[in-house]
Amino acid sequence: MDRVVVQPIDKDKFRVYKDFSYLGVCVPKGFVTNGANIPRILWSLFPPNSPEYLSAVVIHDYMCANVDKYGYEKADDRFHSAMLDIGVDKWKADLFYFWVKWYHKFKVFKNR
């Protein structure tokens, strides 16, 4: 898997510098992300824009921004597989996957 190329545009905001794709999902140049939505208290352990997992985060953010096309479940699954494909430790990929799945289940329940 190639790595995403981003350009900082504001505090905690990045623009995808060139088209980026992974398993049939193409994130177009210009897409804006804030990185991973990690509580600030955990940033010393899991920085929201760590190059270690930023490519997977961008795929996930793009799919969630286009949830009508992809759905949260597919976005979360693709996020997990992307993290493993780029070499993130399995425990960390599993931890992030657990929390995004939990968040989306909570979000859907809350919006009913």
N, C-alpha and C positions, 0 to 999 in steps of 0.2 A: 504494500500500500504506500503510495506517495504521501508526503506530508503537505498540509495546507500552507499556503503562503498568505500571511495577513499583514496589514498595514495599520498601525495605531492611528485612530482618528479623534479620540477623545479619551477622557479618563475612563478606563475599563471598557472601551469600545474599540473594536477592530473591524476593518473591512477586508473581505477576501480579495486578494490582489489579482488572482487569476483563477479561471474556472478550476474546480476541484471535484473529482468524482470518486465514488467508492460503491462497488456492487450495484451499479445501475442508478445511483442517486448522484445527480450533478448539481453541485452548489455553484451558482453563477458568480462570476467576478462582480464585486460590488455588494454582495450580501454582508450585512452587519451583524456581529455577534458580540456579546459581552463576556464570553467564556462560560465556564461552568458556574452555576448558581450555588456556590458553596458558602455557608454561613461564615462571616468574617472571622469569628473566633477560631475556625479551623484552617484559615489561610496559611498558617506557618507549616501545617502538615500537608495540605492539599491546595496549592495556589490555583486560583481559578483560570489562569492562562498559562499553565505549565505546558511547555512544548512536549512533555511526555505524553499527554493525552489530548492536546488542543485539536488535533485533526478529527478525532472521534467526537469531540464536543461540537465542532462546527457542523459535522454531518447531522448529529442529533438536533442541534438548534434549528438547522434548515428544515429537517423533516417535521419538527414540532411547529415551526412557523407555517408549514403547509400541511397541517394535520388532516384536512379534508381529503387530501390526496394519499397520504401515507398512514395515518393513524398513529396513536401513541404507542401501541404495542409493537408495531413494526419499527418505529423510531427507537424505542428502548432496546429491542433485540439487535438492531443494526449498530447501535451505540456500543453494546457489549461486545459484539463480534469485532468491530473496528478497534476497540481498545486491546483486545487480545491479538489481533493481526499486527498492530504496531509495536507490540512487545511490552505492554503494561502488565505488571505482575497480576496473576490470576486473582489473588485475594483483593487487590485494589479494583480490578475490573468488576468483580462480583459485588464488592461493596458499593461502588457507584451505580451499578445496575439495580441493586436492591433499592437504593434511595430514589432513583428516577422512576422506577415502577411504583413504589409506594406513593410518591408525589402525584403521579398521574392518576392513580386509583383514588386518592384523596381529592384531587381537583375535580374529577368527574363526579364523584359522590357529592361534593360540596355544591356543584353547579346544577344538581337535579332539582 
